[in-house]
Amino acid sequence: MRLGRLGLIVVLLLAGTILACTAPAAGTPPPAPQQTAALAREATPAAAAAPAAAMSAPTAPPRVRVAMAYSVLSGDPLPMLIAQDQGFFERHGVEADLTYIGGSTRITEAIIAGEIKLAQIGGAAAVSAGLSGADVIMIGTVVPVFVTTLFSRPEITSVADLRGKSIAVTAIGTTTDFAGRVALRRAGLEPLRDVAIIQAGGAPEVLAAIQAGNVAGGVLTAPNTLRAREAGLRELVDLTALRIPYEQAPLGTTRRFIEEQPATVRAFLRAITEGIAVAKQDRALAKRVLARYTRVEDDALLEETYRLYVEDALPRAPYVTREGVQTILDLLDHPRAPEATPEQFFDNRFVQELDRSGFIDSLYPTPQR
């Protein structure tokens, strides 16, 4: 009995000592919630603590690496370049492996082969490939009209004066070729019959051919439009001002990629629409990005490109237009073109989702009343 009582006394004394040591002193605030959580984790086996830690600090899903490309060094891919430069793709969970592939035909072939998943392409090349049975489709557009100008030598005073002469374009089947044909037909001239069309290879070469007198005129895009005016060439037809529907710079992919990775397609278009909004609202930033990717430092040339592409052509909501695709079908020399319908070549559902959700409107300040 004495030993039992003694043992009990010792236990009570020890318990009191422990409580005295661990209890906070008078006036001392209780541990902060973070400290309490830390103490709890220290007292919990690692295996049991892991789920709690995961719930308290969720990690972002890994970014999806996607091969992307653009086809020209001009204003056409500007929203995509801004999206890359400003980290918009990453913000939406996409790591863009962005590449320049010159020429709309080459970039379309890369999409069909699966080497490129999402790209700024040429509408004519996409529709032509689709008519031949290839899996390629347009999911948006950043240039839904011709952004080109038909220039001529000073002695040519009208489009009608080109009869029996020749004009230069970059290549047959490209935007400059189609723009030239439209300009000629509007003046009552039949391309190839009334006016010869010569392939020059590139915009600088078109300009050089006109200046040298090798052709009477040629179709140019910015910033070579400014160079042509400075050289004293005559501006015969400003197709940009006419706003003729034409899918000059659509965004393309394959139906298979849409089925396999619809979330990536949505993220891509969210980033693109953000790039459009920045281009429209931050002129200085847009010109800096243009200068970086095109390696053009002359501010006058950058201003010309910005004016024609962003101010005159770039849409807030990048819908592919039925009229723009129909223009391509009307110009293509393909046996299946007359029977085809524009809806075969584009899918606007992702842009429509962004538009209806209010996401696109949210990128612009509320108008002042």
C-alpha positions in Angstrom: 0.0 0.0 0.0 2.8 2.5 0.9 4.6 1.7 -2.4 1.4 2.2 -4.3 0.7 5.5 -2.7 4.3 6.6 -3.3 4.2 5.6 -6.9 1.0 7.5 -7.4 2.5 10.6 -5.8 5.5 10.4 -8.1 3.3 10.1 -11.2 1.2 13.1 -10.2 4.3 15.2 -9.5 5.8 14.3 -12.9 2.5 15.1 -14.7 2.3 18.5 -13.1 5.9 19.2 -14.1 5.2 18.3 -17.7 2.0 20.4 -17.9 3.8 23.4 -16.3 6.6 23.1 -18.9 4.3 22.8 -22.0 1.5 25.2 -21.0 1.9 28.8 -22.3 2.9 31.4 -19.8 0.3 34.0 -18.7 -0.1 36.7 -21.3 1.5 34.6 -24.0 -0.7 34.3 -27.2 -1.6 30.8 -28.4 0.3 29.4 -31.4 -0.7 30.7 -34.8 -2.7 28.4 -37.0 0.4 27.8 -39.2 2.4 26.8 -36.1 -0.4 24.5 -34.9 -0.5 22.8 -38.3 3.3 22.4 -38.3 3.2 20.8 -34.8 0.4 18.5 -36.0 2.5 17.5 -39.0 5.5 16.8 -36.8 3.4 14.5 -34.6 1.8 12.7 -37.5 3.4 9.8 -39.4 4.6 10.9 -42.9 2.2 8.5 -44.6 -0.8 10.0 -42.9 0.4 13.6 -43.4 0.9 13.4 -47.1 -2.8 13.6 -48.1 -3.4 16.6 -45.8 -0.3 18.4 -47.3 -1.6 17.8 -50.9 -5.0 19.2 -50.0 -3.6 22.3 -48.4 -1.2 23.2 -51.2 -2.5 21.9 -54.6 -0.1 21.9 -57.5 -0.9 23.3 -60.9 -1.3 20.6 -63.6 1.7 20.1 -65.8 1.8 22.2 -69.0 1.1 20.4 -72.3 4.0 20.9 -74.7 2.6 21.7 -78.2 4.4 22.3 -81.5 3.1 25.5 -83.1 4.2 27.5 -86.1 3.6 30.7 -88.1 4.0 31.2 -91.8 5.0 34.8 -92.5 7.2 37.5 -91.1 4.7 40.2 -91.1 1.5 41.3 -89.2 -0.4 38.1 -89.8 0.8 36.1 -86.8 1.1 39.1 -84.4 -1.5 37.8 -81.8 0.3 34.5 -81.6 3.7 36.2 -81.2 2.3 38.4 -78.4 0.8 35.4 -76.7 4.2 33.7 -76.7 6.0 36.9 -75.7 3.7 37.7 -72.8 3.3 34.2 -71.5 -0.4 33.8 -72.3 0.1 30.2 -73.6 1.8 29.2 -70.3 -0.9 30.9 -68.3 -3.5 28.6 -69.9 -1.4 25.5 -69.4 0.3 25.2 -72.7 4.0 25.3 -73.4 4.3 26.5 -77.0 7.2 25.2 -79.0 6.9 28.0 -81.6 8.6 27.8 -85.0 8.7 29.9 -88.1 7.9 27.8 -91.3 7.9 30.1 -94.4 5.1 29.5 -96.8 1.5 28.5 -96.3 1.8 25.3 -98.3 4.8 24.1 -96.2 3.2 24.8 -92.9 -0.1 23.1 -94.0 1.9 20.0 -95.0 3.5 20.1 -91.5 0.1 20.1 -89.8 -1.2 17.2 -91.9 2.0 15.2 -91.1 1.5 15.8 -87.4 4.8 17.7 -87.0 2.9 20.9 -86.1 -0.3 20.8 -84.0 -1.5 24.4 -84.1 -0.5 27.2 -86.5 -1.2 30.4 -88.2 -1.6 29.2 -91.8 -2.8 30.4 -95.2 -6.5 30.0 -96.1 -5.9 29.0 -99.7 -3.5 26.3 -98.8 -5.8 24.9 -96.1 -8.9 24.9 -98.3 -6.9 23.3 -101.2 -5.6 20.6 -98.9 -9.1 20.0 -97.6 -10.5 19.6 -101.1 -7.9 16.9 -101.7 -9.0 15.0 -98.7 -6.4 16.1 -96.1 -7.2 16.4 -92.5 -6.8 20.1 -91.9 -9.4 22.6 -90.5 -9.5 26.2 -89.6 -10.6 27.0 -86.0 -10.2 30.8 -86.0 -8.7 33.7 -88.0 -6.6 36.8 -87.2 -6.8 38.3 -90.7 -10.3 37.7 -92.4 -9.8 40.1 -95.3 -7.1 40.9 -97.9 -4.4 43.0 -96.4 -2.6 43.8 -99.7 -2.2 46.6 -102.2 -1.8 46.5 -106.0 1.0 48.9 -107.0 2.2 49.9 -110.5 4.9 51.9 -112.2 4.1 55.7 -112.2 3.1 55.7 -115.9 0.3 53.2 -115.2 -2.7 55.3 -114.1 -5.4 52.7 -113.8 -5.9 49.0 -113.5 -7.3 49.0 -117.1 -3.8 50.2 -118.3 -2.4 46.8 -117.2 -4.1 45.0 -120.1 -1.5 43.2 -122.2 1.1 43.7 -119.5 2.2 41.6 -116.5 2.1 41.9 -112.7 4.2 40.2 -110.1 3.1 38.1 -107.1 5.1 36.1 -104.6 3.8 32.7 -105.9 0.8 31.3 -107.7 -1.9 30.2 -105.3 -0.8 32.6 -102.5 -2.6 35.5 -101.0 -0.8 38.0 -103.3 -1.8 36.0 -106.3 -5.5 35.8 -105.3 -5.5 39.5 -104.3 -4.1 40.4 -107.7 -6.8 38.3 -109.5 -9.6 40.0 -107.5 -8.3 43.5 -108.3 -8.0 42.6 -112.0 -11.5 41.1 -112.2 -13.0 44.1 -110.4 -11.7 46.2 -113.3 -13.1 43.8 -116.0 -9.8 42.1 -116.8 -9.3 38.3 -116.8 -6.2 37.1 -115.1 -3.7 35.2 -117.3 -5.6 36.1 -120.4 -5.6 39.9 -120.3 -2.8 40.3 -117.7 0.1 37.9 -117.2 0.9 36.9 -113.6 4.6 36.4 -112.8 6.0 34.6 -109.7 8.7 36.7 -108.0 9.4 34.5 -105.0 9.0 37.0 -102.2 7.6 40.5 -101.4 11.0 42.3 -101.7 11.4 40.6 -105.1 8.0 41.8 -106.2 9.0 45.3 -105.3 12.3 45.0 -107.1 10.7 43.7 -110.2 8.3 46.7 -110.4 11.1 49.2 -109.8 13.3 47.5 -112.5 10.5 47.7 -115.0 10.4 43.9 -115.5 6.6 44.0 -114.7 4.1 46.8 -114.9 2.8 46.2 -111.4 2.7 43.9 -108.4 0.8 43.0 -105.2 2.5 43.9 -102.0 1.9 43.5 -98.2 3.1 45.6 -95.3 5.7 46.9 -94.7 6.7 46.8 -98.4 3.6 48.9 -99.1 5.4 51.8 -97.4 8.6 51.1 -99.3 6.7 51.2 -102.6 5.1 54.5 -101.9 8.5 56.0 -100.9 9.9 54.7 -104.2 7.3 56.7 -106.1 5.2 53.7 -107.3 1.5 54.2 -107.9 -1.1 52.7 -105.5 -3.7 51.3 -107.9 -5.9 49.3 -105.5 -5.9 49.2 -101.7 -7.6 45.9 -101.1 -7.3 46.4 -97.3 -9.6 49.4 -97.5 -12.1 47.5 -99.6 -12.4 44.8 -96.8 -13.0 42.0 -99.2 -13.7 38.8 -97.2 -10.8 36.4 -97.5 -9.2 34.1 -94.9 -5.7 35.4 -95.2 -4.3 34.2 -91.9 -6.5 31.6 -90.3 -5.5 29.4 -87.3 -5.3 25.7 -88.3 -5.1 22.3 -86.9 -6.5 18.8 -87.7 -9.9 17.3 -86.7 -8.0 14.5 -85.1 -6.1 16.9 -82.8 -9.4 18.5 -81.8 -10.9 15.2 -80.9 -7.8 14.1 -78.9 -7.0 17.4 -77.1 -10.0 19.8 -77.1 -8.8 21.4 -73.9 -5.5 22.3 -75.6 -7.4 23.9 -78.5 -9.5 26.0 -76.1 -6.3 27.1 -74.2 -4.7 28.0 -77.5 -7.6 30.2 -78.6 -7.8 31.8 -75.2 -4.2 32.9 -75.5 -4.7 34.1 -79.0 -7.7 36.3 -78.1 -5.6 37.7 -75.3 -2.9 38.5 -77.8 -5.5 40.2 -80.0 -6.7 42.3 -77.1 -3.1 43.4 -76.2 -2.3 44.2 -79.9 -5.4 46.5 -80.1 -4.8 48.2 -76.7 -1.0 48.5 -76.5 0.4 49.8 -79.7 3.9 50.2 -78.3 4.1 46.6 -77.0 2.7 45.2 -80.3 5.3 47.1 -82.3 8.1 45.9 -80.0 7.0 42.3 -80.5 6.8 42.9 -84.3 10.3 44.3 -84.3 11.7 41.3 -82.3 10.2 38.6 -84.6 10.5 40.4 -88.0 13.8 42.1 -87.2 12.5 45.3 -88.6 13.7 48.3 -86.6 12.4 51.2 -88.7 9.5 52.7 -86.7 7.8 53.9 -89.9 7.7 50.4 -91.3 6.4 49.0 -88.0 3.8 51.7 -87.9 2.7 50.8 -91.4 2.3 47.1 -90.5 0.5 47.9 -87.3 -2.0 50.2 -89.0 -2.8 47.8 -91.8 -3.1 44.6 -89.8 -4.2 45.7 -86.3 -6.3 48.8 -87.0 -7.7 47.8 -90.3 -8.1 44.1 -90.2 -7.7 42.3 -86.8 -11.0 41.2 -85.3 -11.7 41.1 -81.6 -13.5 37.7 -81.9 -11.5 35.6 -84.4 -14.3 33.9 -86.2 -13.6 32.3 -89.6 -16.1 33.8 -92.0 -18.2 31.9 -94.5 -17.7 34.7 -97.0 -13.9 34.6 -96.6 -13.8 30.8 -97.4 -16.2 31.2 -100.3 -13.8 33.8 -101.8 -11.1 31.1 -101.7 -13.3 28.5 -103.3 -14.2 30.9 -106.1 -10.5 31.6 -106.8 -9.1 28.1 -106.5 -8.5 26.1 -109.6 -9.5 22.7 -108.1 -12.1 20.3 -109.7 -13.9 19.9 -106.4 -14.1 23.6 -105.5 -17.4 24.4 -107.4 -19.4 21.7 -105.4 -17.8 22.4 -102.0 -19.4 24.5 -99.2 -17.4 26.8 -96.9 -18.6 25.0 -93.8 -16.5 22.0 -94.7 -13.3 23.8 -93.9 -13.8 25.6 -90.6 -15.1 25.0 -87.0 -16.0 28.1 -85.0 -17.3 26.3 -81.9 -14.3 27.1 -79.7 -14.3 30.8 -80.6 -18.1 30.8 -80.1 -17.6 29.4 -76.6 -15.2 32.1 -75.7 -17.5 34.8 -77.1 -20.7 33.6 -75.4 -18.9 33.1 -72.1 -18.0 36.7 -72.0 -14.2 36.0 -71.9 -13.4 38.1 -75.0 -15.4 41.1 -73.7 -13.6 40.8 -70.4 -10.3 41.5 -72.1 -11.5 45.1 -72.9 -12.2 48.0 -70.5 -15.9 48.7 -70.0 -16.8 51.7 -72.2 -17.2 55.0 -70.3 -20.8 56.3 -70.1 
